[in-house]
Amino acid sequence: MKILITGGCGFLGSHICEYYRKQGEEVIALDNLTKHELMRTGYNVEKARLYNWNYLKQIGVELYESDIRERNERYIDSVWQLAKDCDFICHTAAQPSMTISIEQPIFDFENNVLGTLNVLEAARRYDVPVVNCSTIHVYGNGINNFLVEDGKKFRVADFRNGISLVKIKQEIDENAQILTGLITPLHASKRTTEIYTQAYIDTYGLRAASFRLTGMYGERQFGGEDHGWVANFVIRTILRLPITIYGTDKQVRDILYVKDAVKAFDAFFNYQRSGIYNIGGGIDRLISL
């Protein structure tokens, strides 16, 4: 089996590459190695940028430094050429930072929307199942409107008996209202990738899914304040740097271990049920800040 992973040298992408290589599969990773969000972290950007590339090279992943925004079928390292004869495409390449989306909305659009459209077109042309990475952010800040204050925390209200974890399952699912409250370019671009993915499912019969991923953590993550905050906290602690926690000290976050996220990709490939799916760590892995 041959798998193509866009953004293969990123955090999630590298773990998908690792998983399938260890299964003995042929794995192709495409990455432009910009790691734009690393520029504001204060870490050794060059070392962090190449860390996953070097690791994947050691385990036998076929690597291409290229860009999903390029729409040129003549380039041997373009997504259009690399998708040929593939059995599965995992599209993890993205601009993931909300701050960068606000500062550079065109850059955000080109990476998230145009890049995803190119991947979908390649998947359609060669009839390859594909997973698009969206985000839980598409629900918007209004998703918090049903929270009630309970001591030092916010919990989800159940109007029948006060407080209940059951309400989380009833409220935050794929049918919940999206883009509520104030939205940013990242909200808009990620939701647009979902719409295009669904359009390719409905119009062309493409086997595809969009995963609304919560905040992830795990090995080989180089996180910043607004993206990859779990790793950012750990790294800054090791480096004896200050940590900034925004909000009211009552934030609750669903965190997802990266290897569990990888299992979701494999599950889609095995069952190929097209649609939109929330992918999170669940109630047992909620973190209070």
C-alpha positions as CSV (number, residue, x, y, z in Angstrom):
1,M,0.0,0.0,0.0
2,K,1.2,3.5,-0.8
3,I,0.2,6.5,1.3
4,L,0.8,10.2,0.6
5,I,1.0,12.6,3.6
6,T,1.0,16.3,2.9
7,G,2.7,18.3,5.6
8,G,4.4,15.0,6.3
9,C,7.2,16.7,8.3
10,G,4.8,18.5,10.6
11,F,3.7,17.2,14.0
12,L,0.7,15.2,13.0
13,G,2.0,14.3,9.5
14,S,5.2,12.9,10.8
15,H,3.3,10.6,13.2
16,I,1.1,9.3,10.4
17,C,4.3,8.7,8.3
18,E,5.8,6.8,11.2
19,Y,2.7,4.7,11.8
20,Y,2.4,3.4,8.3
21,R,6.1,2.9,7.8
22,K,6.2,0.7,10.9
23,Q,3.3,-1.3,9.2
24,G,5.7,-1.9,6.3
25,E,3.8,0.4,3.9
26,E,5.3,2.7,1.2
27,V,5.1,6.2,2.6
28,I,5.5,9.5,0.7
29,A,5.8,12.8,2.6
30,L,5.4,16.2,1.0
31,D,6.3,19.3,2.9
32,N,7.5,22.8,2.1
33,L,9.5,23.0,5.4
34,T,8.5,26.6,6.0
35,K,7.1,25.9,9.5
36,H,6.0,29.6,9.5
37,E,4.5,29.4,13.0
38,L,7.9,28.5,14.5
39,M,9.3,31.9,13.8
40,R,7.7,33.5,16.9
41,T,8.6,30.7,19.4
42,G,12.2,31.7,20.2
43,Y,13.4,28.2,19.6
44,N,16.1,27.1,17.3
45,V,13.9,27.3,14.2
46,E,16.3,25.6,11.7
47,K,16.9,22.7,14.0
48,A,13.2,22.3,14.7
49,R,12.3,22.6,11.0
50,L,14.6,19.7,10.0
51,Y,14.1,17.4,13.0
52,N,11.2,15.5,11.6
53,W,12.6,15.5,8.1
54,N,15.8,13.8,9.3
55,Y,13.9,11.3,11.5
56,L,11.5,10.3,8.7
57,K,14.5,9.9,6.3
58,Q,16.1,7.4,8.8
59,I,13.0,5.2,8.8
60,G,12.7,5.0,5.1
61,V,10.0,7.6,4.2
62,E,10.2,9.0,0.7
63,L,10.6,12.8,1.1
64,Y,9.7,15.7,-1.2
65,E,10.2,19.3,-0.4
66,S,7.3,20.9,-2.3
67,D,4.3,23.0,-1.8
68,I,0.6,22.1,-2.1
69,R,-0.2,25.6,-3.3
70,E,1.6,24.8,-6.6
71,R,-0.8,23.7,-9.3
72,N,1.7,22.4,-11.9
73,E,1.2,18.9,-13.2
74,R,4.6,18.8,-14.8
75,Y,6.5,18.9,-11.5
76,I,7.5,15.5,-10.4
77,D,7.3,16.5,-6.8
78,S,3.9,18.1,-7.0
79,V,0.9,16.7,-5.2
80,W,-0.7,16.0,-8.6
81,Q,2.2,13.6,-9.6
82,L,2.7,12.1,-6.1
83,A,-0.9,11.2,-5.8
84,K,-0.7,8.8,-8.8
85,D,-1.0,5.1,-7.7
86,C,-1.5,6.1,-4.1
87,D,-4.1,4.2,-2.0
88,F,-4.7,6.9,0.6
89,I,-4.0,10.7,1.1
90,C,-3.7,12.2,4.5
91,H,-3.8,16.0,4.1
92,T,-2.2,17.5,7.2
93,A,-0.4,20.5,5.5
94,A,-2.0,23.7,6.8
95,Q,-1.5,27.1,8.3
96,P,-2.7,26.3,11.8
97,S,-2.1,29.5,13.7
98,M,-5.0,31.9,14.6
99,T,-2.6,34.7,15.2
100,I,-0.9,34.3,11.8
101,S,-4.3,34.1,10.1
102,I,-5.2,37.5,11.5
103,E,-1.9,39.1,10.6
104,Q,-1.7,37.5,7.1
105,P,-5.2,36.5,5.9
106,I,-4.1,35.9,2.3
107,F,-1.3,33.6,3.4
108,D,-3.8,31.7,5.5
109,F,-6.3,31.4,2.6
110,E,-3.6,30.3,0.1
111,N,-2.3,27.6,2.4
112,N,-5.6,26.3,3.8
113,V,-8.1,26.8,1.0
114,L,-6.1,26.8,-2.2
115,G,-3.8,24.1,-0.9
116,T,-6.7,21.9,0.1
117,L,-8.5,22.4,-3.2
118,N,-5.3,21.2,-5.1
119,V,-5.2,18.1,-2.9
120,L,-8.9,17.4,-3.5
121,E,-8.5,17.7,-7.2
122,A,-5.5,15.3,-7.2
123,A,-7.6,12.9,-5.1
124,R,-10.5,13.2,-7.5
125,R,-8.4,12.7,-10.6
126,Y,-6.9,9.4,-9.3
127,D,-9.9,8.3,-7.2
128,V,-7.9,8.2,-4.0
129,P,-9.6,8.4,-0.5
130,V,-8.5,11.5,1.4
131,V,-8.8,13.0,4.9
132,N,-8.8,16.7,5.3
133,C,-7.6,18.2,8.6
134,S,-10.1,20.8,9.9
135,T,-10.3,22.1,13.5
136,I,-12.7,22.3,16.4
137,H,-12.4,26.1,16.0
138,V,-15.0,26.0,13.3
139,Y,-17.6,26.0,16.0
140,G,-16.5,29.5,17.0
141,N,-16.4,31.0,20.5
142,G,-20.2,30.9,20.9
143,I,-20.0,27.2,21.7
144,N,-19.1,28.3,25.2
145,N,-22.4,30.1,25.7
146,F,-23.9,27.1,27.5
147,L,-21.2,26.9,30.1
148,V,-21.9,27.8,33.8
149,E,-19.4,28.8,36.5
150,D,-18.9,26.1,39.1
151,G,-16.3,27.1,41.7
152,K,-13.0,27.4,40.0
153,K,-14.1,25.8,36.8
154,F,-16.7,26.1,34.0
155,R,-18.9,23.1,33.4
156,V,-21.6,22.3,30.9
157,A,-25.1,23.0,32.1
158,D,-27.8,20.3,32.3
159,F,-31.0,22.1,33.1
160,R,-32.7,19.0,34.4
161,N,-30.3,18.3,37.3
162,G,-27.8,21.1,37.5
163,I,-24.4,19.8,36.2
164,S,-23.8,16.8,34.0
165,L,-21.1,15.6,31.7
166,V,-23.8,14.0,29.6
167,K,-24.7,17.4,28.2
168,I,-21.2,17.6,26.6
169,K,-22.0,14.7,24.3
170,Q,-25.4,16.2,23.5
171,E,-24.2,19.7,22.7
172,I,-20.8,19.4,21.1
173,D,-21.2,17.1,18.1
174,E,-21.0,17.4,14.4
175,N,-24.5,18.8,14.2
176,A,-23.8,21.7,16.6
177,Q,-24.0,25.2,15.2
178,I,-20.8,26.4,13.6
179,L,-19.1,29.8,13.2
180,T,-20.8,31.2,16.3
181,G,-19.5,34.4,17.9
182,L,-16.6,36.4,16.6
183,I,-14.7,34.6,13.8
184,T,-11.2,35.0,12.5
185,P,-9.7,34.2,9.0
186,L,-8.6,30.8,10.4
187,H,-12.3,30.0,11.3
188,A,-13.2,31.0,7.8
189,S,-10.5,29.2,5.9
190,K,-10.9,25.9,7.8
191,R,-14.6,25.9,7.4
192,T,-14.1,26.5,3.7
193,T,-12.0,23.4,3.5
194,E,-14.8,21.4,5.0
195,I,-17.3,22.8,2.5
196,Y,-15.0,22.0,-0.4
197,T,-14.4,18.5,0.9
198,Q,-18.2,17.9,1.2
199,A,-18.7,19.3,-2.3
200,Y,-16.3,16.8,-3.7
201,I,-18.1,14.0,-1.8
202,D,-21.5,15.1,-3.0
203,T,-20.5,16.1,-6.6
204,Y,-17.9,13.6,-7.5
205,G,-18.4,10.7,-5.1
206,L,-15.0,11.2,-3.6
207,R,-14.3,9.1,-0.6
208,A,-13.3,11.8,1.9
209,A,-13.6,13.1,5.4
210,S,-12.9,16.2,7.3
211,F,-11.6,15.8,10.9
212,R,-12.4,18.5,13.4
213,L,-9.3,18.0,15.6
214,T,-9.0,19.3,19.1
215,G,-5.6,20.5,20.5
216,M,-3.1,17.7,20.1
217,Y,0.0,16.8,22.1
218,G,2.8,14.3,21.8
219,E,6.4,13.6,20.8
220,R,8.2,15.7,18.2
221,Q,5.9,18.7,18.6
222,F,7.3,22.2,18.5
223,G,4.5,24.4,19.8
224,G,3.9,28.1,20.2
225,E,1.5,30.1,22.4
226,D,-1.4,29.9,20.0
227,H,-0.7,26.5,18.5
228,G,0.6,23.4,20.2
229,W,0.3,25.0,23.6
230,V,0.9,21.7,25.6
231,A,4.3,21.2,24.0
232,N,5.0,24.9,24.3
233,F,4.4,24.8,28.1
234,V,6.7,21.8,28.4
235,I,9.5,23.3,26.3
236,R,9.4,26.7,28.0
237,T,9.5,24.9,31.4
238,I,12.6,23.0,30.4
239,L,14.2,26.2,29.0
240,R,13.2,28.0,32.2
241,L,11.2,30.5,30.3
242,P,8.0,32.2,31.5
243,I,4.6,30.7,30.5
244,T,1.7,32.9,29.6
245,I,-1.8,31.6,30.2
246,Y,-4.6,33.7,28.7
247,G,-8.1,33.9,29.9
248,T,-9.7,33.8,33.4
249,D,-7.8,30.7,34.8
250,K,-10.9,28.6,34.3
251,Q,-10.4,27.4,30.7
252,V,-11.1,23.8,30.0
253,R,-9.4,22.2,27.0
254,D,-10.0,18.8,25.3
255,I,-6.5,17.5,24.4
256,L,-5.8,14.6,22.0
257,Y,-2.7,12.4,22.0
258,V,-1.3,12.4,18.5
259,K,-1.1,8.6,18.2
260,D,-4.8,8.4,19.0
261,A,-5.4,10.9,16.2
262,V,-3.4,8.7,13.8
263,K,-5.8,5.8,14.6
264,A,-8.7,7.9,13.4
265,F,-7.0,8.3,10.0
266,D,-6.5,4.5,9.8
267,A,-10.1,3.9,10.8
268,F,-11.3,6.1,7.9
269,F,-9.1,4.2,5.5
270,N,-10.5,0.9,6.7
271,Y,-14.2,1.9,6.6
272,Q,-14.2,4.9,4.2
273,R,-17.4,6.4,5.6
274,S,-17.3,10.0,4.1
275,G,-18.4,12.9,6.3
276,I,-17.3,15.3,9.0
277,Y,-16.0,13.9,12.3
278,N,-15.0,15.5,15.7
279,I,-11.8,13.9,16.8
280,G,-10.9,14.7,20.4
281,G,-9.4,13.2,23.6
282,G,-12.8,12.9,25.3
283,I,-14.1,13.8,28.7
284,D,-11.5,11.8,30.5
285,R,-8.7,13.9,29.0
286,L,-10.0,17.4,29.7
287,I,-7.4,19.8,31.0
288,S,-8.3,22.8,33.2
289,L,-6.1,25.9,32.9
